[in-house]
Amino acid sequence: MNRIKKWIQMDLSAHRIDALDGVRALCILIVLWFHFWQQTWLMPVYELPFLRHLGITRINPDLLRRAGYVFVDMMLFLSAFLLFLPHARAMILGERTPGIREFYVKRAARIFPTYYFTTFVFLIIALIGKSYINYLGVFDTRFFLKDLFSHLTFTQMFDLSTYVGTHLNVPIWTVAVEVQFYLVFPLLVWGMRKARYYAPVLLLGVACVGCWYIYGYGWNYILAAPQANKNIIMVINQFPAFLPTFVMGIACAWLYILYVRYVPAKRLFGILWTILSLFSLYLIWKQLQTCTSAQFGVEGVNQSQIWQLMQRIPFNAVLVLFVLSTSMASGWYRKFWGNGAFRWIAGISFNLYIWHQPLMVWIRRSYGYASGQDVANAGANMQWALTFVGLGASILVAWIVTRFVERPFAKLILDGYQKYKDRKLQISEPDYALSESLT
């Protein structure tokens, strides 16, 4: 009987969700594939004649290539989920509430070393390559200071020239959005704790602000973009447009801890969650199909980019289903997502995301190709060769920067903060031995 009960029960952790390492690895690999495809135009199709009797003749991952950028939404969604998880445990399980100072120190340790190191490296490359020399052959001091200052303050997203036209690595715009979220996150958590049972109402209110931005301001911006010669990424990738994404990530973490706290973890439930996880992957695939075939009737504007904004909330809703069901699925399924290879990729994912795109551009140019079309004209062998060179270089650089920059400096920041806390504690505690000797 005990064996039967043990078999029926299923362990779920409220602290470490290994399956999400696989989800993070999946996101970064798909985004990486999208950027590599832009530089090589490599579009393999896999023929499967042995499955013809099942109605399957080929696998064409073209959707993942052309719409891979939407998985940046999933990366931001996961960030909100993981950030709120300890607060959800504090609210529901009664664990210690993380302090605001502790939160910002940990975020600084996570973000600052890699971000500023990357900015410094690309600054040196830009100066050596004379990237700030304008068409008159004069050093553009104004743009140089503007570009540098905006990146140091995570405000490069506010101006198209420092966002798209920057010489300091375009992909780190995502980090700027993250940091902007960090600024409001403690205030949002404080409001939820004060609201208590009305916390969902507060989250809904924040999500409504994002909805207004998307369907009101954002849509009007898109309609006016062709006539006003505006770039719609200036509205698609701004922080307010991601408010529903962040809110859904927070709500997802809350629902997960509620499930762990109040619902007995049964293997039967795990099987059902596994089925739902697989079904949500199918829904994600169907949404990618609608993304690549989107038609919004706005001429002169990238239709898939419009889809990214206008369908962000439905897409994020599917992400809620996918992350929740994967986190609560059967043990074997969670182990697949949390396998060692995925965990290792997740461990270097921050640097892999930051470095892979500029590295691939540099590799293409170093081979003498001006565009992805030129690489495609050179033949499939060259496309595959550049892809593997870019993948290897990206992983190697990501590991080096993670191992020798991110982790040592993060440890330095955290250790310094711990020493500060210990010193402050010693000062605040009275020296009873001294006081007794004085009396």
Solvent accessible surface area in square Angstrom, and as a share of the most:
residue,aa,sasa,rsa
1,M,160,0.72
2,N,123,0.63
3,R,211,0.77
4,I,101,0.51
5,K,115,0.49
6,K,162,0.68
7,W,159,0.56
8,I,68,0.35
9,Q,80,0.35
10,M,16,0.07
11,D,129,0.67
12,L,28,0.14
13,S,48,0.31
14,A,10,0.08
15,H,108,0.48
16,R,135,0.49
17,I,17,0.09
18,D,61,0.32
19,A,2,0.02
20,L,6,0.03
21,D,16,0.08
22,G,0,0.00
23,V,0,0.00
24,R,56,0.20
25,A,0,0.00
26,L,45,0.23
27,C,0,0.00
28,I,1,0.00
29,L,56,0.28
30,I,10,0.05
31,V,1,0.00
32,L,10,0.05
33,W,68,0.24
34,F,20,0.08
35,H,29,0.13
36,F,5,0.02
37,W,47,0.16
38,Q,73,0.32
39,Q,16,0.07
40,T,0,0.00
41,W,104,0.37
42,L,15,0.07
43,M,98,0.44
44,P,22,0.14
45,V,57,0.33
46,Y,100,0.38
47,E,101,0.45
48,L,26,0.13
49,P,80,0.50
50,F,139,0.58
51,L,47,0.23
52,R,147,0.54
53,H,148,0.66
54,L,114,0.57
55,G,66,0.63
56,I,77,0.39
57,T,55,0.32
58,R,127,0.47
59,I,89,0.45
60,N,64,0.33
61,P,12,0.07
62,D,25,0.13
63,L,19,0.09
64,L,37,0.18
65,R,2,0.01
66,R,97,0.35
67,A,0,0.00
68,G,0,0.00
69,Y,39,0.15
70,V,1,0.01
71,F,5,0.02
72,V,10,0.05
73,D,1,0.01
74,M,1,0.00
75,M,33,0.15
76,L,3,0.01
77,F,0,0.00
78,L,1,0.01
79,S,18,0.12
80,A,0,0.00
81,F,1,0.00
82,L,64,0.32
83,L,19,0.10
84,F,0,0.00
85,L,6,0.03
86,P,37,0.23
87,H,12,0.05
88,A,0,0.00
89,R,30,0.11
90,A,9,0.07
91,M,55,0.24
92,I,30,0.15
93,L,60,0.30
94,G,65,0.63
95,E,63,0.28
96,R,167,0.61
97,T,50,0.29
98,P,26,0.16
99,G,33,0.32
100,I,102,0.52
101,R,126,0.46
102,E,26,0.12
103,F,18,0.07
104,Y,78,0.30
105,V,26,0.15
106,K,102,0.43
107,R,54,0.20
108,A,21,0.16
109,A,3,0.02
110,R,70,0.26
111,I,9,0.05
112,F,79,0.33
113,P,14,0.09
114,T,0,0.00
115,Y,0,0.00
116,Y,72,0.27
117,F,68,0.29
118,T,0,0.00
119,T,3,0.01
120,F,119,0.50
121,V,35,0.20
122,F,25,0.10
123,L,24,0.12
124,I,67,0.34
125,I,100,0.51
126,A,3,0.02
127,L,70,0.35
128,I,134,0.68
129,G,54,0.52
130,K,144,0.61
131,S,45,0.29
132,Y,4,0.02
133,I,67,0.34
134,N,49,0.25
135,Y,201,0.76
136,L,123,0.61
137,G,54,0.52
138,V,88,0.51
139,F,78,0.32
140,D,45,0.23
141,T,74,0.43
142,R,188,0.68
143,F,37,0.15
144,F,32,0.14
145,L,101,0.50
146,K,69,0.29
147,D,0,0.00
148,L,35,0.17
149,F,133,0.55
150,S,10,0.06
151,H,1,0.01
152,L,75,0.37
153,T,56,0.33
154,F,15,0.06
155,T,42,0.24
156,Q,2,0.01
157,M,1,0.00
158,F,126,0.53
159,D,48,0.25
160,L,71,0.35
161,S,42,0.27
162,T,1,0.01
163,Y,8,0.03
164,V,69,0.40
165,G,37,0.35
166,T,14,0.08
167,H,66,0.30
168,L,0,0.00
169,N,9,0.05
170,V,54,0.31
171,P,7,0.04
172,I,0,0.00
173,W,26,0.09
174,T,8,0.05
175,V,5,0.03
176,A,0,0.00
177,V,1,0.00
178,E,19,0.09
179,V,20,0.12
180,Q,23,0.10
181,F,2,0.01
182,Y,11,0.04
183,L,118,0.59
184,V,59,0.34
185,F,1,0.00
186,P,15,0.10
187,L,123,0.61
188,L,22,0.11
189,V,7,0.04
190,W,142,0.50
191,G,15,0.14
192,M,1,0.01
193,R,95,0.35
194,K,137,0.58
195,A,27,0.21
196,R,164,0.60
197,Y,185,0.70
198,Y,155,0.59
199,A,1,0.01
200,P,73,0.46
201,V,97,0.56
202,L,62,0.31
203,L,9,0.05
204,L,113,0.56
205,G,36,0.35
206,V,32,0.18
207,A,17,0.13
208,C,70,0.42
209,V,81,0.47
210,G,0,0.00
211,C,43,0.26
212,W,162,0.57
213,Y,21,0.08
214,I,0,0.00
215,Y,93,0.35
216,G,21,0.20
217,Y,99,0.38
218,G,0,0.00
219,W,66,0.23
220,N,93,0.48
221,Y,35,0.13
222,I,0,0.00
223,L,79,0.39
224,A,42,0.32
225,A,2,0.02
226,P,50,0.31
227,Q,151,0.67
228,A,53,0.41
229,N,143,0.74
230,K,88,0.37
231,N,57,0.29
232,I,7,0.03
233,I,24,0.12
234,M,34,0.15
235,V,1,0.00
236,I,1,0.00
237,N,14,0.07
238,Q,18,0.08
239,F,30,0.13
240,P,45,0.28
241,A,0,0.00
242,F,0,0.00
243,L,21,0.10
244,P,1,0.01
245,T,0,0.00
246,F,2,0.01
247,V,11,0.06
248,M,40,0.18
249,G,0,0.00
250,I,0,0.00
251,A,32,0.25
252,C,0,0.00
253,A,0,0.00
254,W,39,0.14
255,L,88,0.44
256,Y,2,0.01
257,I,0,0.00
258,L,63,0.31
259,Y,27,0.10
260,V,39,0.23
261,R,120,0.44
262,Y,138,0.52
263,V,53,0.30
264,P,81,0.51
265,A,16,0.13
266,K,54,0.23
267,R,88,0.32
268,L,115,0.57
269,F,73,0.30
270,G,0,0.00
271,I,88,0.44
272,L,93,0.46
273,W,52,0.18
274,T,8,0.05
275,I,101,0.51
276,L,65,0.32
277,S,0,0.00
278,L,92,0.46
279,F,96,0.40
280,S,0,0.00
281,L,54,0.27
282,Y,117,0.45
283,L,49,0.24
284,I,10,0.05
285,W,86,0.30
286,K,82,0.35
287,Q,30,0.13
288,L,1,0.00
289,Q,69,0.30
290,T,70,0.41
291,C,0,0.00
292,T,29,0.17
293,S,77,0.50
294,A,11,0.08
295,Q,151,0.67
296,F,57,0.24
297,G,68,0.65
298,V,11,0.06
299,E,144,0.65
300,G,79,0.76
301,V,20,0.12
302,N,82,0.42
303,Q,36,0.16
304,S,24,0.16
305,Q,49,0.22
306,I,0,0.00
307,W,13,0.05
308,Q,15,0.07
309,L,0,0.00
310,M,23,0.10
311,Q,61,0.27
312,R,1,0.01
313,I,34,0.17
314,P,52,0.33
315,F,3,0.01
316,N,0,0.00
317,A,50,0.38
318,V,18,0.10
319,L,0,0.00
320,V,28,0.16
321,L,51,0.25
322,F,0,0.00
323,V,0,0.00
324,L,19,0.09
325,S,0,0.00
326,T,0,0.00
327,S,1,0.01
328,M,3,0.01
329,A,0,0.00
330,S,11,0.07
331,G,21,0.20
332,W,171,0.60
333,Y,9,0.03
334,R,48,0.18
335,K,156,0.66
336,F,111,0.46
337,W,15,0.05
338,G,5,0.05
339,N,48,0.25
340,G,39,0.38
341,A,66,0.51
342,F,39,0.16
343,R,111,0.41
344,W,119,0.42
345,I,29,0.15
346,A,10,0.08
347,G,30,0.29
348,I,4,0.02
349,S,6,0.04
350,F,24,0.10
351,N,0,0.00
352,L,2,0.01
353,Y,9,0.03
354,I,0,0.00
355,W,19,0.07
356,H,0,0.00
357,Q,38,0.17
358,P,22,0.14
359,L,30,0.15
360,M,0,0.00
361,V,22,0.13
362,W,164,0.58
363,I,5,0.02
364,R,17,0.06
365,R,159,0.58
366,S,67,0.44
367,Y,108,0.41
368,G,67,0.65
369,Y,42,0.16
370,A,85,0.66
371,S,46,0.29
372,G,6,0.06
373,Q,93,0.42
374,D,53,0.27
375,V,0,0.00
376,A,31,0.24
377,N,113,0.58
378,A,50,0.39
379,G,28,0.27
380,A,59,0.46
381,N,133,0.68
382,M,52,0.23
383,Q,17,0.08
384,W,92,0.32
385,A,44,0.34
386,L,0,0.00
387,T,21,0.12
388,F,124,0.52
389,V,63,0.36
390,G,0,0.00
391,L,55,0.27
392,G,39,0.38
393,A,28,0.22
394,S,0,0.00
395,I,52,0.27
396,L,103,0.51
397,V,37,0.21
398,A,0,0.00
399,W,94,0.33
400,I,73,0.37
401,V,8,0.05
402,T,1,0.01
403,R,112,0.41
404,F,115,0.48
405,V,20,0.12
406,E,12,0.05
407,R,124,0.45
408,P,56,0.35
409,F,105,0.44
410,A,16,0.13
411,K,128,0.54
412,L,122,0.61
413,I,57,0.29
414,L,73,0.36
415,D,55,0.29
416,G,38,0.36
417,Y,36,0.14
418,Q,86,0.38
419,K,133,0.56
420,Y,82,0.31
421,K,81,0.34
422,D,63,0.33
423,R,134,0.49
424,K,104,0.44
425,L,103,0.51
426,Q,133,0.59
427,I,137,0.70
428,S,80,0.52
429,E,99,0.44
430,P,81,0.51
431,D,87,0.45
432,Y,151,0.57
433,A,77,0.60
434,L,102,0.51
435,S,50,0.32
436,E,126,0.57
437,S,85,0.55
438,L,139,0.69
439,T,151,0.88
